[in-house]
Amino acid sequence: MTSDPARHEMNEAPLPARPAPVVIDERRNRKVATYALSGFLFMLGASYAAVPLYDLFCRTTGFGGTPMVASKAPDRISDRVFTIRFDANVAAGLGWKFIPEQSEITIRAGEVKTVGYTLHNPKGEASTGIASYNVTPEQTGGYFNKIACFCFTEQVLKPGESRSEEVVFFIDPEISKEKALDSIHTITLSYTFFPAKSAGKPLADAGQLTGAQSPVSK
């Protein structure tokens, strides 16, 4: 019997190759998971560090109207004169009275001044507050220097207790070299007391706060 060549070739045709089995590299997966967890923990730690680092950045650069921190008085006093206004506010939830002893003063750049504030807790229970601050116009933040201050320090007042605090500051005489600030003659130093666990940025507009105290001349 004569064989059919076409059928013979069909019978001998190779079978299609099977796909290679998928091999799961458990070590690689564990390594990827470790990297992902490490990245998450780093971002979490960075978010907690952001607030103090941002605060440090602001206090060393004057960014956002944050006054500088100085260790000593300048070595000269210029003829440039400024009016410094004092704004004192209390955020909702604290209930204190917070009043500057003076509503404003006149100061020459390089001259050191001390201004007092009065804190009072009229409530029937002790409470803790912490003050934050800034200056306006914001461009003057890099020239407004504080030597001593009660800000960023928790203040505990007993029921009915009153306390006096002071801020010691000066305007850097180098401000006279900044021609873009020649038109500025008035600077407002704004403090806001917050409940200790929710301290934030001070608000110069007392109308946005509950229980805010407007500056009152002594």
Steps between C-alpha positions, in 0.01 A plus 500: 500500500629837406540734800361846489798749534277778629360280775849379592626856538197590712564210735863598543438877548635619841247586769474871602729589788337534842544833682771495760370476856495825697755492780424728793814651645404526867829669592443773243143555625621528857763752391241711315268488802788610726578796274134601492469482879823697545373769264172523689674531836735767359208707368318458831805619694551788260143617552550514878833681458359750250339729758806557726731519199273753332485702822881494527530606136261790554675622814842497333394660170207727591282311251126568524551799727662292775733718711863401522659375824804698618744433783613858552422861415642661184812717527339813356176696490387667181277803444230287334186521716216247515167478677451154649142393566412209727217264415390242760250223425357190667381207290169325562509239774748668733291778653787712633537875503819614330586871491817695411600770746543743209308518174799640310844653544752692291841346453818570303660218304763338724334618822402225746152522654311295759121474492287318755181297462243387755349151497190414702301180536146592611376141491446276799756245388866502406588507132811501284568730207784560259566813296600532137588823323578682178553852373341696219594609243656157451802648319620642833518157667868463414582827681278465809721333762391361836754461781249362753144380458226290661400340169509126432515431873204339673340731755289341774255731678308395809134600545487881523879535467661797326856519376730755334727409210743705294644512151839664439568596139665735252484585131824416319657827382593317178139556395606847384696336218188333364364768268186298428398552866555877510125562492433286809477698822263283707546137604242292686615226736215252530473233772231236526456267797365155412406201714833321543411201279389704199743790465499655154578812304400831665220703349533877490126537446354464849152474350584152374558369851279428793590694812764707323636795696572825322811693606427740785730772619593470861 
